Amino acid sequence: MALNLAEALSSIDTRAEAADWRAAIRLAGAGLVAGGATTDAYTDEMIDAVEKHGPYIVIAPGVALAHSRPSPAVLTGGLSWVSLATPVEFGNKANDPVTLVIGLAATDHDAHLQVMQALAGVLSDSAAMTRLTAAGTADEVRAVLGELAVAA
């Protein structure tokens, strides 16, 4: 059974403001912490991963999947959603600027792949992405993702 992203999201922040990519990741990390999925240390690990490996987390035009390796800072699997009021540059020439940062905390590789599969379905649906980009509330984001889960 496919992962229902509407149910998996522990935190949704719409029209958030971030000065740069680090601040955008910090917002996604704060959502993971608020949802009980991680400690603050995991947010630092996500930022460190980009500093070390570059903006590989920008997985599609306008979309970053902020994550790091499973670690003691991951308490349980979780997802956070941060749509940005003003796009930010991550340094990925093909997919910048970013307007959506999804925070991912996975306890193992299989959980990571399950989320990637569910996200691929959403990202490939241009009508859904248009609606998600325009969503101004957490309820609107959950409604669109819930509809996609039912249709899958």
C-alpha positions in Angstrom: 0.0 0.0 0.0 1.3 3.4 -0.9 2.2 6.0 1.7 -0.6 8.6 2.3 1.4 11.8 2.6 -1.6 13.7 4.0 -1.6 11.3 7.0 2.2 11.1 7.2 2.8 14.9 7.6 3.3 15.9 11.2 3.7 19.6 10.4 2.6 21.9 7.6 3.7 25.6 7.4 2.4 27.6 4.5 3.6 30.9 3.2 6.6 30.8 5.5 9.5 33.3 5.2 13.1 32.2 5.0 16.1 34.4 4.4 18.1 31.6 2.8 18.3 27.9 2.3 19.6 27.2 5.8 16.7 29.1 7.3 14.3 27.1 5.0 15.8 23.8 6.2 15.6 25.1 9.8 11.8 25.6 9.3 11.4 22.1 8.0 13.5 20.8 10.9 11.4 22.7 13.4 8.3 21.0 12.0 10.0 17.6 12.5 10.9 18.5 16.1 7.4 19.8 16.8 5.9 16.6 15.4 8.1 14.5 17.8 10.0 12.9 14.9 13.5 14.3 15.7 15.6 16.4 18.0 17.2 19.7 17.0 20.4 17.9 16.3 18.8 16.4 13.2 18.2 19.8 11.7 21.9 20.6 12.0 22.6 17.2 10.4 20.3 18.2 7.4 22.2 21.5 7.0 25.6 19.7 7.3 24.6 17.3 4.6 24.0 20.1 2.1 27.2 21.9 3.1 29.1 18.7 2.6 27.4 17.3 -0.5 25.9 20.3 -2.2 22.2 21.0 -3.1 21.4 17.4 -4.0 18.2 17.7 -1.9 16.6 19.9 -4.6 14.9 17.0 -6.3 12.6 18.8 -8.7 12.0 22.3 -9.9 11.1 24.3 -6.8 11.2 21.4 -4.4 13.8 20.4 -1.8 13.6 17.2 0.2 15.6 18.1 3.4 17.0 15.0 5.1 20.0 13.3 6.5 21.0 9.8 7.3 19.2 7.9 10.0 20.8 8.8 13.3 20.1 8.9 17.1 18.5 12.3 16.5 15.7 10.6 14.6 13.2 9.5 17.2 10.6 8.1 14.7 9.8 8.6 11.0 8.2 11.9 10.1 7.5 14.5 7.5 7.2 18.3 7.5 5.9 20.6 4.8 7.1 24.2 4.4 5.8 26.3 1.5 7.8 29.5 1.1 6.2 32.9 0.5 9.4 34.0 -1.3 11.5 31.4 -3.1 15.1 30.8 -2.0 18.2 29.7 -3.9 19.9 26.4 -2.8 22.6 26.6 -5.5 21.0 24.0 -7.8 21.1 25.5 -11.3 18.5 23.0 -12.7 15.9 23.3 -10.0 16.3 26.6 -8.2 14.6 28.6 -6.8 12.8 26.5 -4.1 9.3 27.2 -3.0 8.6 24.0 -1.2 10.8 22.3 1.5 9.7 18.8 2.7 11.5 17.7 5.8 12.1 13.9 6.0 13.2 11.9 9.0 13.5 8.2 8.3 14.5 5.5 10.6 15.9 3.3 7.8 16.5 3.1 4.0 13.2 1.4 3.3 11.2 4.2 4.9 13.2 6.7 2.9 12.3 4.9 -0.4 8.6 4.7 0.6 8.5 8.5 1.0 10.4 9.1 -2.3 7.9 6.9 -4.1 4.9 8.8 -2.7 6.6 12.1 -3.5 7.3 11.1 -7.1 3.6 10.5 -7.6 2.8 14.0 -6.3 5.6 15.8 -8.1 4.7 14.2 -11.5 1.1 15.5 -11.2 1.2 19.0 -12.5 -2.4 19.9 -11.6 -1.8 18.7 -8.0 1.4 20.6 -7.8 -0.3 23.8 -8.9 -3.0 23.3 -6.2 -0.4 22.5 -3.6 1.7 25.6 -4.5 -1.4 27.8 -4.2 -2.5 26.2 -0.9 -2.6 28.8 1.9 -3.5 26.6 4.8 -2.5 23.2 6.3 -6.0 21.9 5.7 -5.8 22.8 1.9 -2.5 20.9 1.7 -3.9 17.9 3.4 -7.0 17.9 1.3 -5.0 17.8 -2.0 -2.6 15.1 -0.7 -5.6 13.1 0.6 -7.3 13.2 -2.8 -4.1 12.0 -4.4 -3.9 9.1 -1.9 -7.5 8.0 -2.6 -6.8 8.2 -6.4 -3.7 6.1 -6.2 
